[in-house]
Amino acid sequence: MELALAGRTALVTGASKGIGLAITRALADEGARVVAGSLTGSAELDELAAHADVRFVSVDLTTPDGPARLVEAATEDGAGLDVLVNNVGAVRPRLGGFLEVTDEDWDWTLTINFLAAVRTMRAAIPHLAGRPGANIVTISSVNAFLPDPGVIDYSAAKGALTNLCKSLSKELGPGIRVNTVSPGPVRTDLWLGDAGVAATVAHGDVSPEDVVRRQEAAAPSGRFTRPEEIADLVTFLCSSRAANITGSDLVIDGGLVTTL
């Protein structure tokens, strides 16, 4: 399928690993020029940049001016901006319940999962305006509408993020399309890392591998989503093939969410 992304300029946040790296690779494979923003780089991103039109920009998106500096770096050559993918995000699973979540915890979670996207979009929208086919895709989560006490602050932040993007789709249309993608569990460090959900939830005789197997069994597909599958969906949404899709939230969770 021809996606007509060749020559387009895309900015991806949280691009050094996991979902962000997969999205960066998929857009580059379609011929897009990709600016990859992340706090730190990675060997995988360096390898991709050596063989594709990908430029890494180191930036701390949790600082108030970080998102604007990233957008400035992405547009400084005058090529403009056609696509923004808000991917940066993180979670700190907890077992102690709501009363364990401090103000500092809330500040951290809301900044990385909500305010980073707010600030990046605020800086990027003037550059997207007037560009044919301009669009924003934001990685949210099924936790936006499937709240979980173990990630209560993350769930609240993602709910706010999805709500914001829906509102923006109404304000910015028809010039700029705005959509969200809500993954369920994905095979990334968020779930599988040393401090990820599986390792945090594991206890006693229940290993992180057991936690993963049980979570996989909860979905009709019987497995986690792969980052590349999310990247394929995002790339489609960024393309002219999705020209009349805006204000939508596309769920990719292997059937985990059972409600309509």
N, C-alpha and C positions, 0 to 999 in steps of 0.2 A: 504494500500500500504506500503510495507516494504521499508524504506528509508535508512537503513544501517547507521544510525548516532550514534548508541550505541557505547560508548567508544571514540568517537571523541571529540576533544577539540575545543570549539568555544569561541570567544571573541566578545562581543556585547557592543557597546558604546551607551550612553544615555539610559541605561537599567532600570532606576528606575520607569518609568511610560510610559503610552501611547503605542506607537508602539514598543519601545525598550523592555518594560516589556512583551508585548505579544510575541515578538520574543524569548526572553529569556525563557519564559514558554513553548513555542512550541518546541524549541530545547531540553529543559530538558525533556519534555514529550516523546521525541523520543530517550531518553537515552544518549544524549550528556552531556558532562561535560562543564558547561558554566561559564565563567568569565564575570561578569556583571560590566562594568565600568560606573560610573556616579559621578557627583559632590556631590550629596547627595543621600542617600538611600531613602527608602519608606517602609511603613508598608507592602505593597503588596509584595515588593521584599524580605523583611525579612521573610514573611510567606512562600514564594516560596523556599527560601534558607533553611528553616527548614525542608522541605519535599523532596527536590530534590538536585541533585549535582550541586548547583549554589553557586558561591562565589562572594560576592560584593567587589569591589575595589573602594574606594573613590579617585577621581582624577579630576583635573580641566583641561579639554582638550583644553581650550583656551590659556593655557600657552605653550610656545615653547617646554618645556620638558615634559609636561603632557602626551602626547600620548606615548612617548618612555617609561616613567615610568609605564604606564598601561601595555604595552606589556611585559616589564620586569617582572612585577608582575604575569602576566598570564602564563609566561613560566619558572618561577623560580624553579618549582618542577621538571623540566626536562621532562615533559610529552609531550612537543612539542605543536604545534598549527596547526589545520587543517582548521579552518574556521574563517574568520573575517567578522563581520557585522558592517559596518559604518552606524550608525543610528543617532548619535547626530546632532542636528540642532535646529534652532530657527528662529523666524521671529518677526519683529516689524512693523506692518502695519502703514502706514502713509497716511494722506489725503492731505498733502501740496504740493505733487509733487516732482520732481527731485531736485529742488533747495533747498528743505528743508533738503536733505540728506547730512550731514556733513562728513568730512574726518573721524571723530571718528565713525560715524554710519557705514561708509563703512568698516573701520577696524574691528568693532565688527561683522558685518554680514559675511564678507569674512573669518574671523577667525573661527567662530563657524560652518559655513556651508560649508567651503571649506578647509581651512588650517588644521583644526582638522583631517579631513580624509586624507589629504596629508601626514601629519606627522605620523598618525597611520599606514597607509599602508607602508610608508618608514621603520618604525620600525618592522612591522610584516612580510614583504615579506621574509627576510632572514630565518625566522622561518617556513614559509609556504613552502619554496623551498624544493623540494625533498619529500614532503609528498604526498602519493597517494590520488588523489581526492581533493587536497587543492583548496580552492576557496575563493573569496571575493565577498560579496554582499553589495551594497551601496544604501541606501535610498536617492533618489533624489526627484524630484517633477515634476508634469506636468508643473509647472512654468518654467522649464528649456527650454521648447519650446512653452509655452503659457504665454508670458511675461505680467505682470500686473503692471501698474503704481503705484498701491497702495502698492506693495511689490517689487519695482523696483530693490533694492539691493539684495534682496533674490532671485529674478528671475535670476539675473546675476550670482550670486554665484552658484545656482543650474545648470545653463547652463554650467559653467566651470567644475563643478563636474562630470556631465554626460560625457562631452567631455574627461576629464582626464581618466575616467574609460574605455571608449572605446579605448583610446590609450594604456592603460595598458594591456587590453585584447590581443592586438596584440604583445606587448613586452613580456608578461609573458607566453603566450600559447606555447606549450600545457600543461606545467607543472602546472600552476595556472589559473583557470577560474576566470573571472572578469565580473560581471553583475551588472546592476542597476535596481531598482524598482522605478517607478514614480507614487506615489499616487496623486489622486485629493483630494478634501476635505475629511478629516477623523475625526471621532468623538473623538478628543483629545483636550487638552487645547489650542493647536495652533489655533484652530477655535473657541472653545467653552468656553475657560477660561475667567476670568475677564478682561484680557488685550489682548484677542485673536482677531482674525479677525472680528468676528461677533459684539463684543462689540465696537470695534473701528469704524466700518462702520456705526453702528446704530446712528440715529440722529432724533430729533424731535419726530414725532409719530411712527417712525420705530424702533421697539425694536430689540435686538439681536436675539430673537426668530423669528421675521419676516425675518431678514436677512438670518438666517439658512434655513427657509422654502423656500425662494426664490431661494437660492443656490441649495437646494435639487431638486427643481422643474426643474432646468436647465439641470439635467442629466436624460437620459432615464430611469435609474433605480429608480429615484425618491427619493434617499437617499444618505447619506454619506457612505463611506466605514468604516467598523469596524476595529479596530486595529488587531483583530484576523484573519481577512481575509488577511491582509498584511503579518502577521506572517506565515500563511499557505503557501503563495506563496514563501516567503523567505526560509522557511524550505525545500520546494521542491527544490529550486535552490541550496541549500547547499548540497543536497543529490546526491547519485550516479545515481538516476533516471534522473538527469539533466546533465549527464556527457558530453554531446556534445552541451550544451548551454553555450556560452561565447560571450562576446561583445554585449550582448543584453540588451535592455531597455524594461522592461515589465511594461505596464501601467495598473493601477487598479483605475479607476475613474468613474465607473458606466456609461460609455459612454459619459462623459462630453465633451471630445475633439472630435470634429466632423471631423477633417481633417485626411487624410491618413498618 
